[in-house]
Amino acid sequence: MFDTPKLSEFVLLFFFLLETVGLGKISPLAAPPDWDWLANCAHTMTREEFARMLQNHYARNEAAAGWVELEEGGVRIRTVGDTWQNVPFATEATGTAPGLARFWRKASEMAPAPEAKPLLGVKIAIDPGHLGGAWAAMEERFFQVGKTLPVAEGDLTLAVAKRLKPMLEKLGAQVVLLRKSDKPVTPLRAKTLESAAAAELTGDFSADRLRRQSELFFYRISEIRARARMVNERLKPDLVLCLHMNAEEWGEPEHPQLQPRNHLHALVNGNYGPRELESEDIREEMLAQLFGRITEEAIPLCESVVEALAEETGLPPFTYFSNNASRVGDGAYLYSRNLLANRLYRAPVVFLEPYVMNSSPVWKRVQMGDYSGTKLVDGQPRKSLVNEYALGVTEGLVRYFRRERPPAK
């Protein structure tokens, strides 16, 4: 069992030591990065390939300036503090080294599969976004109109995950849910993280502000890091499906405002900002994504899934007007954005954001629950929202693996 006071003291000491020994900036609840793997990246990428991925996808508009410096024969990377490490590029003279070891497989590397089981042997981790039940209100991913059925993102994503799992298994996949109930994966709680939250706050702060910061550390950081450890250290899947739902501004949860807008988009890791790259751990994670060539598989995989989901749902694409995301791929639905989940998971991640939870049509469909067949929604026959979401994801995966996997002989 965890000893809460001692754990809180440990977290506070951890942050204090980071500042004292001068390791540089580390993001909340992150461990100091281990850069030893960089040595294995020598001669694994050409200069042109590295520059294209860095400048066009991961760190646009010189976001990595001062941290990653391209030279003719290699790339200089600022690691711990003011230490720099050189990684030589592949050339005609050196050839190309195998690259970073990885636990996930590309579809093109898998054995042929029969037509009826296109996902045979594919290891899939499903990450039902957020938390449900009593935890949903803390996350502010929850609202209720009067005494009607509450709308909680964590409960909805878990329902979709449970519907999706047997669908994928029927097609031959090996599927694991990162969360099987509304309870958190992390053993830590907001109260446990008060010392870490206090170290992050500046100036005088109220007890309420400390509580809110501690809660944010719990559900937005500690929980995702716990799920990442499951993915990277134990499950080691070929891909991760991060199931989420979107929302527009809804005002007070007790008196929510329903919106007319309803849309869809998907995300792959990328588009880091200069402030983010000041943190050594984020810098290390970005470069692990880049050298691991995860995006090469993630982009076409995400495109296939989000396009099938768009066909199934009929939702239009969401458009970002902020600088924290950039459109990628050939369609209108996929963006690159640096999120904790799609950065920490060391496998291709399909991060989905369909439906606006507080739109009028989605609210009506949530009230109808999950059901078989179709029911009339605003005069149109519609499948349940849960089933529709699961069917779209399944179809997108089937299309991708049938296209990219070697054909059965």
LINPEMO-V793094 format. One record per pair of residues at least 4 apart in sequence whose C-alpha atoms are under 6 Angstrom apart, sorted by the first residue. I is the first residue (numbers start at 1). J is the second residue. D is the distance in whole Angstrom. If there is no record, write none. Layout:
i=I j=J d=D
i=I j=J d=D
This chain:
i=4 j=192 d=6
i=8 j=192 d=5
i=8 j=195 d=6
i=10 j=14 d=6
i=11 j=196 d=6
i=12 j=195 d=5
i=12 j=196 d=5
i=17 j=21 d=6
i=18 j=23 d=6
i=23 j=81 d=5
i=24 j=81 d=5
i=25 j=279 d=5
i=26 j=279 d=5
i=26 j=280 d=6
i=26 j=281 d=6
i=27 j=279 d=6
i=33 j=281 d=5
i=41 j=99 d=6
i=42 j=87 d=5
i=42 j=88 d=5
i=43 j=88 d=6
i=43 j=89 d=5
i=43 j=90 d=4
i=43 j=96 d=5
i=43 j=97 d=5
i=44 j=90 d=6
i=44 j=96 d=5
i=44 j=97 d=5
i=44 j=99 d=5
i=45 j=89 d=6
i=45 j=90 d=5
i=46 j=89 d=5
i=46 j=90 d=5
i=47 j=51 d=6
i=47 j=89 d=6
i=51 j=55 d=6
i=52 j=56 d=6
i=53 j=57 d=5
i=54 j=58 d=5
i=54 j=59 d=5
i=55 j=59 d=5
i=55 j=60 d=5
i=56 j=60 d=6
i=57 j=270 d=6
i=57 j=271 d=6
i=58 j=270 d=4
i=58 j=271 d=5
i=58 j=272 d=6
i=59 j=63 d=5
i=59 j=64 d=6
i=59 j=271 d=6
i=59 j=272 d=5
i=63 j=273 d=6
i=63 j=274 d=5
i=64 j=68 d=6
i=67 j=77 d=6
i=67 j=78 d=5
i=68 j=76 d=6
i=68 j=77 d=5
i=69 j=75 d=6
i=69 j=76 d=5
i=70 j=75 d=5
i=71 j=75 d=6
i=73 j=88 d=6
i=73 j=89 d=6
i=74 j=87 d=5
i=74 j=88 d=4
i=74 j=89 d=5
i=75 j=86 d=6
i=75 j=87 d=5
i=76 j=85 d=6
i=76 j=86 d=4
i=77 j=84 d=5
i=77 j=85 d=5
i=78 j=83 d=6
i=78 j=84 d=4
i=79 j=83 d=6
i=79 j=84 d=6
i=90 j=94 d=6
i=90 j=95 d=6
i=90 j=96 d=5
i=91 j=95 d=6
i=100 j=292 d=6
i=103 j=236 d=6
i=104 j=237 d=6
i=104 j=238 d=4
i=105 j=238 d=5
i=107 j=404 d=6
i=107 j=405 d=5
i=108 j=404 d=5
i=108 j=405 d=5
i=112 j=406 d=5
i=112 j=407 d=5
i=112 j=408 d=5
i=113 j=118 d=5
i=113 j=408 d=6
i=114 j=408 d=6
i=117 j=171 d=4
i=117 j=172 d=5
i=118 j=402 d=6
i=119 j=171 d=5
i=119 j=172 d=5
i=119 j=173 d=5
i=120 j=172 d=4
i=120 j=173 d=5
i=121 j=173 d=5
i=122 j=173 d=5
i=122 j=174 d=6
i=123 j=174 d=5
i=123 j=237 d=5
i=123 j=238 d=5
i=124 j=175 d=5
i=124 j=237 d=5
i=124 j=239 d=5
i=124 j=240 d=6
i=125 j=175 d=6
i=125 j=176 d=5
i=125 j=177 d=6
i=125 j=240 d=5
i=126 j=177 d=5
i=126 j=240 d=6
i=126 j=241 d=5
i=127 j=178 d=5
i=127 j=241 d=6
i=127 j=242 d=5
i=128 j=157 d=5
i=128 j=158 d=5
i=128 j=243 d=5
i=129 j=154 d=6
i=129 j=243 d=5
i=129 j=244 d=5
i=130 j=154 d=5
i=131 j=135 d=6
i=131 j=136 d=6
i=131 j=154 d=4
i=131 j=182 d=5
i=132 j=136 d=5
i=132 j=154 d=4
i=132 j=155 d=5
i=132 j=182 d=4
i=133 j=182 d=5
i=136 j=141 d=6
i=136 j=142 d=6
i=137 j=142 d=5
i=141 j=152 d=6
i=141 j=153 d=6
i=142 j=151 d=6
i=142 j=152 d=4
i=143 j=150 d=6
i=143 j=151 d=5
i=143 j=253 d=5
i=144 j=150 d=4
i=149 j=367 d=6
i=157 j=243 d=6
i=160 j=164 d=6
i=160 j=386 d=5
i=160 j=390 d=6
i=164 j=390 d=5
i=166 j=170 d=6
i=168 j=173 d=6
i=169 j=173 d=5
i=186 j=223 d=5
i=186 j=226 d=5
i=189 j=218 d=6
i=190 j=214 d=5
i=190 j=215 d=5
i=190 j=218 d=5
i=193 j=214 d=6
i=194 j=214 d=5
i=197 j=213 d=6
i=197 j=214 d=5
i=216 j=220 d=5
i=217 j=221 d=5
i=218 j=222 d=5
i=219 j=223 d=5
i=228 j=344 d=6
i=228 j=345 d=5
i=229 j=233 d=5
i=230 j=234 d=5
i=230 j=235 d=6
i=231 j=235 d=5
i=231 j=236 d=5
i=232 j=236 d=5
i=239 j=347 d=6
i=239 j=348 d=5
i=239 j=349 d=6
i=240 j=349 d=5
i=241 j=350 d=5
i=242 j=350 d=6
i=242 j=351 d=5
i=243 j=352 d=5
i=244 j=352 d=6
i=244 j=353 d=5
i=245 j=353 d=5
i=245 j=354 d=5
i=245 j=355 d=6
i=246 j=353 d=5
i=246 j=355 d=6
i=246 j=356 d=5
i=247 j=356 d=5
i=247 j=357 d=5
i=247 j=358 d=6
i=250 j=256 d=5
i=250 j=257 d=5
i=251 j=256 d=6
i=252 j=256 d=5
i=258 j=358 d=5
i=258 j=359 d=5
i=258 j=360 d=5
i=259 j=359 d=4
i=259 j=360 d=6
i=260 j=359 d=5
i=260 j=360 d=6
i=261 j=359 d=6
i=262 j=355 d=6
i=262 j=356 d=5
i=263 j=315 d=5
i=263 j=316 d=5
i=263 j=317 d=6
i=263 j=318 d=5
i=263 j=355 d=5
i=264 j=315 d=6
i=264 j=317 d=5
i=264 j=318 d=5
i=264 j=353 d=6
i=264 j=354 d=4
i=264 j=355 d=6
i=265 j=317 d=6
i=265 j=318 d=6
i=265 j=333 d=5
i=265 j=334 d=6
i=265 j=353 d=5
i=266 j=334 d=5
i=266 j=351 d=5
i=266 j=352 d=5
i=266 j=353 d=6
i=267 j=334 d=6
i=267 j=335 d=5
i=267 j=336 d=5
i=267 j=351 d=5
i=268 j=336 d=5
i=269 j=336 d=5
i=269 j=337 d=5
i=269 j=338 d=5
i=269 j=342 d=5
i=269 j=343 d=6
i=270 j=336 d=5
i=270 j=337 d=5
i=270 j=338 d=5
i=271 j=336 d=6
i=271 j=337 d=5
i=271 j=338 d=6
i=272 j=338 d=6
i=277 j=282 d=6
i=277 j=283 d=5
i=287 j=291 d=6
i=288 j=292 d=6
i=289 j=294 d=6
i=294 j=348 d=6
i=295 j=299 d=6
i=298 j=302 d=6
i=298 j=348 d=5
i=302 j=306 d=6
i=302 j=350 d=5
i=303 j=307 d=6
i=304 j=396 d=5
i=304 j=400 d=6
i=305 j=393 d=6
i=305 j=396 d=4
i=305 j=397 d=6
i=308 j=392 d=5
i=308 j=396 d=5
i=309 j=392 d=4
i=309 j=393 d=6
i=310 j=314 d=5
i=310 j=315 d=6
i=312 j=392 d=5
i=317 j=333 d=5
i=325 j=336 d=5
i=325 j=337 d=5
i=326 j=335 d=5
i=326 j=336 d=5
i=327 j=334 d=6
i=327 j=335 d=4
i=328 j=334 d=6
i=328 j=335 d=5
i=339 j=343 d=6
i=340 j=344 d=6
i=342 j=349 d=6
i=357 j=362 d=6
i=358 j=363 d=6
i=370 j=384 d=5
i=371 j=384 d=6
i=373 j=383 d=6
i=374 j=381 d=6
i=374 j=382 d=5
i=374 j=383 d=4
i=375 j=381 d=5
i=375 j=382 d=5
i=376 j=380 d=5
i=376 j=381 d=4
i=383 j=388 d=6
i=398 j=402 d=6
i=401 j=405 d=5
